Amino acid sequence: MKVAIIAANGGMFDAYKVFNIATAAASTDADVAIFFTFEGLNLIHKEAHKQLPMPPGVEHFEEGFKKANVPPVDELVGMATEMGVKMIACQMTMDVMSLEKSHFIEGIEVGGAVTFLNFAKDADVTLTF
């Protein structure tokens, strides 16, 4: 199976959605790629992914995550990396935001939309968050 994910949003809940699906798919030996664009780049930024804000009014979720033994976002990022999830940072967005590859976690690839489309063209599942 092949799973293609677009991460265009960069909040905490977005991170959980993206990395939960990606790691679940990778655990089934699926070939998984995530294309991070615009605010989604926060999810792989060296510092930002460790400080994602909880949406207002749902602070109680933080305790729920702990009770349910849901790993923090930075651990999910590490798990995805270890499981071979391909992470592609959008070159155009990086250029617009004056970001360099060095601003992001180790192991990412930098590419444009065509890089992702070449992966996604025959994906069994394509998701956007």
C-alpha positions in Angstrom: 0.0 0.0 0.0 1.1 3.6 -0.7 -0.2 6.5 1.5 0.3 10.2 0.5 -0.4 12.9 3.1 -0.4 16.7 2.7 0.2 18.6 5.9 -0.8 22.2 5.3 -1.8 23.1 8.9 0.5 23.4 11.8 -1.3 23.1 15.1 -1.1 20.4 17.7 -4.2 18.5 16.6 -2.9 18.6 13.0 0.4 17.1 14.1 -1.5 14.2 15.9 -3.6 13.6 12.8 -0.7 13.6 10.4 1.7 11.5 12.4 -0.9 9.1 13.8 -2.0 8.2 10.3 1.6 8.2 8.9 2.9 5.9 11.7 -0.1 3.6 11.6 0.3 3.2 7.8 4.1 2.7 8.1 3.5 0.0 10.8 1.6 -2.0 8.1 4.7 -1.7 5.8 3.0 0.9 3.7 5.1 3.3 1.7 4.3 6.7 3.3 5.2 10.3 2.3 4.1 13.5 3.9 4.3 16.8 2.0 4.6 19.7 4.5 3.6 23.1 3.1 2.7 26.5 4.6 1.9 26.2 8.4 2.4 22.4 8.1 6.2 23.1 8.0 5.8 23.8 11.8 5.4 20.0 12.2 8.9 19.3 11.1 10.6 22.5 12.2 13.4 21.7 14.8 11.9 23.9 17.5 8.3 24.6 16.5 7.1 20.9 16.6 8.1 20.8 20.2 6.0 23.9 21.1 2.8 23.5 19.2 -0.1 25.3 21.0 -3.2 23.5 22.2 -6.2 25.1 20.6 -8.0 27.4 23.0 -10.7 25.8 25.1 -9.5 22.3 24.9 -6.7 22.3 27.4 -8.3 19.2 29.0 -7.1 17.2 26.0 -3.5 17.5 27.2 -4.4 15.4 30.3 -6.3 13.0 28.2 -3.3 12.5 25.9 -1.2 11.6 29.0 -3.9 9.3 30.5 -4.2 7.5 27.1 -0.4 7.1 26.8 -0.4 9.1 23.5 3.2 10.1 22.8 4.0 13.8 22.6 4.4 15.2 19.1 8.2 15.2 19.1 8.2 11.4 19.8 5.7 10.8 17.0 8.0 12.8 14.7 10.9 10.6 15.8 8.8 7.4 15.3 7.8 8.4 11.8 11.5 9.1 10.9 12.6 5.7 12.3 9.7 3.9 10.5 10.9 5.3 7.2 8.1 7.8 6.5 9.3 10.1 3.7 9.0 13.8 4.8 9.1 16.4 2.0 9.3 20.1 2.9 7.8 22.3 0.3 10.6 24.3 -1.4 8.3 27.1 -2.6 7.0 27.7 1.0 10.5 27.6 2.4 11.5 30.2 -0.1 8.5 32.4 0.7 9.2 32.1 4.4 13.0 32.4 4.1 13.6 29.0 5.6 16.5 26.7 5.0 16.8 22.9 5.3 18.9 23.4 8.4 15.8 24.8 10.2 14.1 21.4 10.1 14.6 18.0 11.7 17.2 15.6 10.3 16.2 13.3 7.4 13.7 15.5 5.6 13.8 16.0 1.8 13.2 19.3 0.2 11.1 19.3 -2.9 8.4 21.0 -4.9 4.8 20.0 -5.6 6.0 17.8 -8.5 8.2 15.8 -6.0 5.1 15.0 -4.0 2.9 14.4 -7.1 5.4 11.9 -8.4 5.0 9.9 -5.2 1.2 10.4 -4.9 0.2 9.7 -8.5 -0.3 6.0 -7.8 -1.1 6.2 -4.0 -3.8 4.0 -2.6 -4.7 6.6 -0.1 -4.3 10.4 -0.2 -5.2 12.6 2.7 -4.9 16.3 3.5 -4.7 17.8 7.0 
